[in-house]
Structure formats: structure tokens, C-alpha cells
Amino acid sequence: MRRRAAHTTAAVVTVLLLTAATGGVPAGRFPAAPTSVAACVVPPATPTASGDLAAVADRHEPTRLRYPTTAGPVLRDLAAQMTTAPCDHVHGRFNHVWFRQWGFSGRVQEILRWFDQDGSGAALATRYPPERTAVNRQWWRPGQHLYDTFGWPVPRIDTYRDADLLRHAMNITSQSADNDPAEAVLGLIDLASWHSPYETGRHTALTILADLPHLTAYPAVADRAGRVGVGVAAVDTDGYRYLLILHPATGEALAYEISHLRAGAWQVVTYALFLAHTRTDNRWWEPTTDDERQRWDPTHPPPAEMVPQRRRSWIEYPPPLCVPSSEGETP
């Protein structure tokens, strides 16, 4: 149970405070689905300002789930009929992930994250209630020790390039009787916060997940943006439910929810809504035009204070560039 140990305080925690910049998506609204590759290029300062997050902060209701069924056939059908997403045609050094995240304590934040398979990356973040720093900025060099949402080291590899690497990230062993479906769903939840997998990677992940027993699928689940996808869920022995909502055509992650059964009712521990998954060659301070590149000095990255460090106390927070197509947009 290497991941679920993070629930010692009934909260999902992160060792890195990573989120978004000012401007961007108006409060209570979300980007339309892209219809071209050009729409997958997101400005580097897209995430919503802290004050504007107030309009969406008061959302604590658990996701409504109906019509449960065995997940295997549903996931195999989704994998067999999977279509290419617009941003599958976008290439770049960094996985670029943009998401909005709620926590049980009433906090909400937006995160815009860059992550390369060599371990380098960066993040912009805003949070409501606001903190002294309006926008939290962080960056890291290749080889630095980073930790994921649940306190485990982030692999410095492209996890989606190989089925065995994916199984390891999902805590799946060759002995099927030992595999925990809750661990597997949680593994994909964590990967979705760092990676923007191409179609082949998403297909492999669904195929692996479909072979696990005791997984439940919900054919039509609406996320907090009103997009309808396929829900996959598992409950662990501690009463935590891990729900991942997937786009019904492309298999992209739309949202996830971790909730806890208390007094006969589900209480949301953390919820994340993915606004975009794409790729890019540039972090926010790096040049994007030929003119900027001529004037840029690559030996002067952001200040060293922006480099994240593993902290003695956990930072609790509430739970991309391509938004899934219109098939996942309306209930």
C-alpha cells in the first residue's frame, strides 16, 4: 500500500506547492474544446487569479454515480474505439498540464505544470483563500528529487512509453491476486497530474486497467465542468473511493475525485478538474520567438528560491495543453 499511506490525516497532500498564474479562465467558466492543433497552445500565464477562484471555491458535493457495471468490458470498448485527440498532434519537450483542484478544507487552487522526462520542469500556482504570494512560481533542473501528489518520488522517465513502466506506476504485479484496483486507479490519477500521454499511452493504460478485477465503471459521469465521461472507480479497505473520469472518445483524463465514506455518506477529500493536457518546448520564462531567443541568456534561470524542497510538514491542498473534444462537454 505504498500510495495510500498518504491518508494519515484523511487528506491528500503534496510536497510541492504547484499552481497557476493570474488572468486566464474567468471564474465559473471553462475553455471550449479545441478544434485544431493551434487551440492546444496555451499562453504561459493562463490559470485564474486567486480572487477569481472564490466563485468556485464552495464546491464540496461528491460526484453523482449511477448505473454501475463491471469495468473490464467498458474499458476494452473505450480502448478499441479510441480516437485521436487534437493535442496528440502537438509535440514538445515538456508535458504541460493545467488543472483546478479542490480540497475538503474549502481551499481551491489552479496549477499549470511543465514536466520533462529528464526530471526538469516548472509550475505556476494560485490559491484561494489567497496567500501572501499571489502567484507561486517554482522550477527545477534535471535530476532533482521531486515528489508527487502523494509524497512518492516522481519517476524521471516517460512512464507511458512502456507497458511494464505503467504497471509499476500503477502498483500492478504479475500476480493478479495481489493487485489492488484502488492502487491502480490512484496510480493513473497521479500520472494524469504530471503527464500528457499520447493516444498509444492512453490505450496501453486502459488495456492494463481493464484486466483488473473488482473495478467498477459508470458509463456516464459529469465532471464539475459539466463534461460527461466514463467513470472508473475502486474503493479501498479504509473506505476511500478513487474515481477517475475519462473522455468517452479519446480516453483523456477529465477529472478525478477521492472521497471517504463517513457516517454512511461520501465526503470529498480532494477533487481535480483537468483543463488541459498538451506539450510545449518552453516554460514561462523561456523564449518562444526567434527575437527573444537572440536576447535570452540561458545561464540565468529564475532565482534559486523558486526551487521546491521537500518539507518537514505536508502541504494539504484541495484537488493541462489540450481540452478534450466536444463529446465530453455536455451532460
C-alpha positions in Angstrom: 0.0 0.0 0.0 2.7 2.4 -1.0 0.5 5.3 -2.0 -2.5 5.2 0.3 -0.2 5.8 3.3 -0.7 9.5 2.5 -4.1 9.4 4.1 -2.9 9.6 7.6 -4.9 12.8 8.2 -7.8 11.9 5.9 -6.4 14.4 3.4 -4.5 14.1 0.2 -1.2 16.0 0.5 1.5 17.3 -1.7 5.1 18.2 -1.1 5.3 20.6 -3.9 3.1 23.7 -4.0 2.4 23.9 -7.7 -0.3 26.0 -9.3 -1.3 28.8 -11.8 -0.7 32.4 -12.8 -3.0 35.4 -13.0 -5.5 36.0 -15.7 -7.0 33.4 -18.0 -10.2 31.4 -17.4 -13.0 33.6 -15.9 -14.4 32.3 -12.7 -17.0 29.6 -13.1 -16.2 29.1 -16.9 -14.0 26.6 -18.7 -12.3 26.6 -22.1 -14.2 25.3 -25.1 -12.9 22.1 -26.7 -10.2 22.7 -29.3 -11.0 22.0 -32.9 -7.4 22.4 -34.2 -3.9 21.9 -33.1 -3.5 25.7 -32.7 -6.0 25.7 -29.9 -3.7 23.4 -27.9 -1.1 26.1 -27.5 -1.9 27.8 -24.1 -0.4 31.1 -23.0 2.1 30.6 -20.2 0.1 32.7 -17.8 -3.3 31.1 -18.3 -4.5 30.0 -14.8 -7.1 32.0 -12.9 -6.2 34.7 -10.4 -6.6 33.8 -6.8 -9.5 36.3 -6.2 -11.5 34.9 -9.2 -11.3 31.4 -7.7 -13.6 32.4 -4.9 -16.6 31.9 -7.2 -15.9 28.2 -7.5 -14.4 27.5 -4.0 -17.6 26.4 -2.3 -18.0 23.1 -4.1 -17.9 20.0 -1.8 -20.6 17.7 -3.2 -19.4 14.2 -4.2 -19.8 13.2 -7.8 -23.2 11.5 -8.5 -22.6 8.0 -9.8 -25.3 5.8 -11.4 -25.6 2.6 -13.3 -22.5 0.7 -12.1 -21.2 -2.1 -14.2 -18.1 -4.3 -14.5 -15.3 -2.0 -15.7 -13.4 -4.5 -17.9 -15.8 -4.6 -20.9 -16.3 -0.8 -20.8 -12.6 -0.1 -20.7 -11.9 -2.5 -23.5 -14.6 -0.9 -25.7 -13.2 2.5 -25.0 -9.6 1.3 -25.9 -10.8 -0.4 -29.1 -12.8 2.7 -30.3 -10.4 5.3 -29.0 -9.9 8.4 -31.3 -7.0 10.8 -31.6 -7.2 13.9 -29.5 -6.4 17.3 -31.2 -3.4 17.7 -28.9 -2.0 14.3 -29.9 -0.5 16.2 -32.8 1.3 18.7 -30.6 4.9 17.9 -29.7 7.3 19.4 -27.3 9.9 18.8 -24.6 7.5 19.3 -21.7 4.4 17.6 -20.6 2.1 20.6 -20.0 -0.8 20.1 -17.5 -3.3 22.6 -16.3 -5.9 21.7 -13.7 -8.1 23.2 -10.9 -8.2 21.4 -7.6 -10.4 21.5 -4.5 -9.8 20.2 -1.0 -12.0 19.2 1.9 -10.9 22.3 3.9 -12.5 24.7 1.3 -9.3 25.6 -0.5 -9.1 25.7 -4.2 -6.1 26.2 -6.4 -5.1 26.1 -10.1 -1.9 24.6 -11.3 0.0 25.0 -14.5 2.8 22.5 -14.6 5.7 21.7 -17.0 7.4 18.3 -16.7 10.1 16.7 -18.8 11.1 13.0 -18.6 14.6 14.1 -17.6 13.0 15.4 -14.3 13.2 19.1 -15.2 10.1 21.3 -15.1 8.3 24.2 -13.5 4.9 25.3 -12.1 2.8 28.3 -11.6 0.1 28.3 -8.9 -2.6 30.4 -7.4 -4.8 29.5 -4.4 -8.0 30.7 -2.7 -8.1 31.8 0.0 -5.2 33.9 -1.2 -1.8 33.7 0.3 0.9 36.5 0.6 2.3 35.5 -2.7 -0.3 36.0 -5.4 1.4 33.5 -7.8 3.6 30.7 -6.5 6.4 30.0 -9.0 8.7 27.0 -8.9 11.2 25.4 -11.3 13.6 22.5 -11.1 16.6 21.2 -13.0 17.1 17.7 -14.4 17.8 15.1 -11.8 16.3 17.0 -8.8 14.4 14.8 -6.4 10.7 15.6 -6.8 7.7 14.1 -5.0 4.3 13.5 -6.4 0.9 14.5 -5.0 1.0 11.7 -2.5 4.6 12.1 -1.3 6.3 9.5 -3.5 9.3 10.2 -5.8 8.3 11.2 -9.3 9.9 8.9 -11.9 12.4 10.7 -14.2 11.1 8.7 -17.2 8.3 8.7 -19.8 6.1 6.2 -17.9 3.7 5.8 -20.8 6.3 4.6 -23.3 6.3 1.0 -21.9 3.6 -1.2 -20.5 5.8 -2.5 -17.8 6.7 1.0 -16.6 2.9 1.8 -16.5 2.2 -1.3 -14.5 4.9 -0.4 -12.0 3.4 3.1 -11.7 0.0 1.6 -11.1 1.5 -0.8 -8.5 0.5 -3.9 -10.6 2.5 -7.1 -10.2 2.5 -10.2 -12.4 0.4 -12.0 -9.7 -3.1 -10.8 -10.4 -4.4 -11.9 -7.0 -2.1 -9.4 -5.3 -3.2 -6.4 -7.4 -5.2 -3.7 -5.7 -7.6 -1.9 -8.1 -7.7 1.1 -5.8 -3.9 1.4 -6.1 -4.1 1.1 -9.8 -6.7 3.9 -10.2 -4.7 6.1 -7.8 -1.6 5.5 -9.9 -3.3 6.8 -13.0 -4.7 9.7 -11.1 -1.2 10.7 -10.1 0.2 10.3 -13.6 -2.6 12.5 -15.0 -1.3 15.4 -12.9 2.2 15.2 -14.4 1.9 13.7 -17.9 0.2 14.4 -21.2 0.2 10.9 -22.8 -0.3 10.4 -26.5 -3.0 8.1 -27.8 -0.8 5.0 -27.7 0.0 5.6 -24.0 -3.7 6.1 -23.1 -4.6 2.9 -25.0 -2.0 0.9 -23.0 -3.2 2.3 -19.7 -6.8 1.4 -20.4 -5.9 -2.1 -21.5 -3.9 -2.7 -18.3 -6.8 -1.3 -16.2 -9.3 -3.4 -18.0 -7.6 -6.6 -16.9 -8.0 -5.8 -13.2 -10.8 -7.4 -11.1 -13.1 -5.5 -8.8 -13.2 -2.3 -10.8 -16.5 -0.5 -11.3 -17.4 1.6 -14.4 -20.1 4.2 -14.7 -20.9 4.9 -18.4 -22.0 8.5 -17.9 -20.5 10.7 -15.2 -20.5 14.5 -15.3 -17.4 16.4 -14.0 -17.6 19.8 -12.4 -17.3 21.5 -15.8 -20.4 19.6 -17.0 -18.4 17.4 -19.3 -19.7 13.8 -19.4 -17.2 10.9 -19.4 -16.7 7.3 -18.4 -16.1 6.9 -14.7 -13.8 4.2 -13.3 -13.8 3.7 -9.5 -12.5 1.4 -6.8 -12.9 1.5 -3.0 -10.0 0.5 -0.7 -10.2 -1.3 2.7 -10.1 2.1 4.5 -13.2 3.3 2.9 -11.6 5.7 0.4 -13.1 5.8 -3.1 -10.9 6.6 -6.1 -12.8 7.9 -9.1 -11.2 8.8 -12.5 -13.4 10.3 -15.2 -12.2 9.6 -18.8 -13.2 11.2 -22.0 -15.6 8.9 -23.8 -13.8 9.0 -27.1 -10.1 9.9 -26.5 -9.6 8.3 -23.1 -8.1 11.5 -21.7 -8.4 12.3 -18.0 -11.2 14.8 -17.5 -11.2 14.8 -13.7 -10.6 12.7 -10.6 -12.2 12.6 -7.1 -11.0 10.9 -3.9 -13.7 10.6 -1.3 -14.2 8.9 2.1 -17.2 7.1 3.4 -18.2 8.5 6.7 -21.4 8.0 8.6 -22.9 6.4 5.5 -22.2 9.3 3.2 -19.3 10.1 0.8 -17.2 13.2 1.7 -14.9 14.6 -0.8 -11.2 14.6 0.3 -9.9 16.1 -3.0 -11.1 16.8 -6.5 -9.2 17.8 -9.6 -10.6 19.1 -12.9 -8.2 18.9 -15.8 -8.5 22.0 -18.0 -5.7 20.9 -20.5 -3.2 18.3 -21.3 -0.6 19.1 -24.0 3.1 19.6 -24.7 5.4 22.6 -25.2 9.1 23.4 -25.6 9.0 26.4 -23.2 8.5 27.1 -19.6 7.0 30.5 -18.7 10.4 32.4 -18.7 11.9 30.8 -21.7 11.8 32.4 -25.2 9.1 31.5 -27.7 10.2 33.6 -30.7 13.5 33.9 -32.6 13.9 37.5 -31.4 13.5 36.5 -27.8 16.0 33.6 -28.3 18.7 36.0 -29.6 18.4 38.2 -26.5 18.0 35.3 -24.0 20.8 34.2 -21.6 20.1 30.5 -20.7 22.5 30.8 -17.8 20.0 33.0 -15.9 17.0 30.9 -14.9 14.6 32.0 -12.1 16.0 32.6 -8.7 17.1 29.6 -6.6 14.5 30.3 -4.0 11.9 29.1 -6.5 13.3 25.6 -6.4 10.9 23.4 -4.4 12.2 21.5 -1.4 10.7 18.5 0.4 9.2 19.9 3.6 9.0 18.5 7.1 5.3 19.1 7.2 2.9 18.1 4.4 1.1 20.8 2.5 -2.5 20.0 2.1 -4.5 21.1 -0.9 -7.9 20.6 -2.4 -7.7 18.6 -5.8 -3.2 20.8 -19.0 -2.2 21.6 -23.2 -5.5 20.2 -24.6 -9.1 20.1 -23.5 -11.0 17.0 -24.6 -13.3 17.3 -27.6 -17.0 18.2 -27.5 -18.2 14.7 -26.9 -17.3 15.2 -23.3 -18.7 18.6 -22.9 -22.4 18.4 -22.0 -24.4 16.3 -19.6 
